[in-house]
């Protein structure tokens, strides 16, 4: 777990990223796995994210799955789901910084739904903002 992409990415997070990502994974819309939340909480607890001995999979597992025998595939699975949640959060946070891109995505959705008037109005708004 120490040299995983999951840990590598989390170590780059700012305080704001940590706060917002916690909200992200607490939301059932973005995450429905309690073990992902438990892993995140463990990593932030007592600065475990920076303590390599605390990042051994066999050490982390009992915090996530009480009274269960260590299962490497289960541990890799929770790490995978958390990494996927991080990627989704990073995509969202980057896209959300660009209001023009959001409006373009909205116009595309309107068109897909054949809501031509709404799409055109949104495109006009984008054009006015760009001028």
Secondary structure, 3 states (H helix, E strand, C coil): CCCCHHHHHHCCCCHHHHHHHHHHHHCCCCCCCHHHHHHHHHHHHHHCCCCHHHHCHHHHHHHHCCCCCCCHHHHHHHHHHHHHHHHHHHHHHHHHCCHHHHHHHHHHHHHHCCCHHHHHHHHHHHHHHHC
